[in-house]
Amino acid sequence: MDLETIIQELKIVESNLVSIKPSIECYLFGSILTNPQLANDIDVLILYEDNRLLDIVKHEFNLLSTYYPIHLSCFTFSEQRELNFVKGQKALKIFSL
């Protein structure tokens, strides 16, 4: 898989979500960052604040999963602070809304 193509596709998801103004952050982590050509899936982390908008956010990423093997993980900002997942996984921020 090509990392730059994946990032471009995630930026399209970002543009689709701008209109609903969710408070979210999107990160890539895992093998797609360390060895994209050998990655079996694309690990995406979504940090969110408002649970009411999470279904809409997930829907946008699920549309992308029809073309790519997306593995979506979703944490609240509070859970991320407790787990320190972003730092521990050396995740790459793709966008923040």
C-alpha positions as CSV (number, residue, x, y, z in Angstrom):
1,M,0.0,0.0,0.0
2,D,1.1,3.5,-0.7
3,L,1.2,5.7,2.4
4,E,0.7,9.0,0.5
5,T,-2.4,7.6,-1.3
6,I,-3.9,6.5,2.1
7,I,-3.2,10.0,3.5
8,Q,-4.9,11.6,0.5
9,E,-7.9,9.3,0.9
10,L,-8.2,10.2,4.6
11,K,-8.1,13.9,3.7
12,I,-11.2,13.3,1.5
13,V,-12.9,11.8,4.6
14,E,-11.9,14.9,6.5
15,S,-13.5,17.2,3.8
16,N,-16.7,15.1,4.0
17,L,-16.9,15.6,7.8
18,V,-16.1,19.3,7.9
19,S,-19.8,20.2,7.4
20,I,-20.9,18.4,10.6
21,K,-18.1,20.0,12.7
22,P,-17.4,17.0,14.8
23,S,-14.6,17.4,17.4
24,I,-12.3,14.6,16.2
25,E,-8.7,13.8,15.4
26,C,-7.6,11.1,13.0
27,Y,-4.3,9.2,13.3
28,L,-2.5,6.5,11.4
29,F,-0.5,3.9,13.4
30,G,1.0,0.5,13.1
31,S,2.6,-1.2,10.1
32,I,1.3,1.2,7.5
33,L,3.7,3.7,9.0
34,T,6.7,1.4,9.4
35,N,6.4,-0.8,6.3
36,P,3.5,0.2,4.0
37,Q,4.4,-2.3,1.3
38,L,4.0,-5.2,3.7
39,A,1.0,-3.8,5.8
40,N,-2.0,-6.2,5.9
41,D,-4.3,-3.4,7.0
42,I,-4.5,0.3,7.7
43,D,-4.8,1.1,11.4
44,V,-6.8,4.3,11.9
45,L,-7.4,5.9,15.3
46,I,-10.3,8.3,15.8
47,L,-10.4,10.4,18.9
48,Y,-13.7,12.0,19.5
49,E,-15.7,14.1,22.0
50,D,-19.3,13.8,21.1
51,N,-20.7,10.3,21.0
52,R,-23.8,11.5,19.1
53,L,-21.7,12.2,16.0
54,L,-19.6,9.0,16.2
55,D,-21.9,7.0,14.0
56,I,-21.7,9.6,11.2
57,V,-17.9,9.6,11.6
58,K,-17.7,5.8,11.5
59,H,-19.9,5.8,8.4
60,E,-17.5,8.0,6.5
61,F,-14.6,5.7,7.4
62,N,-16.6,2.6,6.6
63,L,-17.2,3.9,3.1
64,L,-13.4,4.1,2.7
65,S,-13.1,0.5,4.0
66,T,-14.8,-0.8,0.8
67,Y,-11.6,0.1,-1.0
68,Y,-9.0,-0.4,1.7
69,P,-8.5,-2.8,4.6
70,I,-9.3,-0.2,7.3
71,H,-9.0,-1.2,11.0
72,L,-10.8,1.6,12.9
73,S,-10.2,2.2,16.6
74,C,-12.2,4.9,18.4
75,F,-11.3,6.4,21.7
76,T,-12.7,9.5,23.5
77,F,-10.2,12.2,24.2
78,S,-10.4,11.3,27.8
79,E,-9.5,7.6,27.1
80,Q,-6.6,8.7,25.0
81,R,-5.3,10.8,27.9
82,E,-5.5,7.8,30.2
83,L,-4.0,5.3,27.8
84,N,-1.5,7.7,26.1
85,F,-2.1,5.6,23.0
86,V,-1.0,8.1,20.4
87,K,2.5,8.5,21.9
88,G,2.8,4.8,22.7
89,Q,2.0,3.8,19.2
90,K,4.0,6.7,17.6
91,A,0.8,7.6,15.7
92,L,0.8,10.1,12.9
93,K,-1.9,12.8,13.1
94,I,-3.6,13.1,9.7
95,F,-6.3,15.7,10.6
96,S,-8.0,17.5,13.4
97,L,-11.5,18.9,13.3
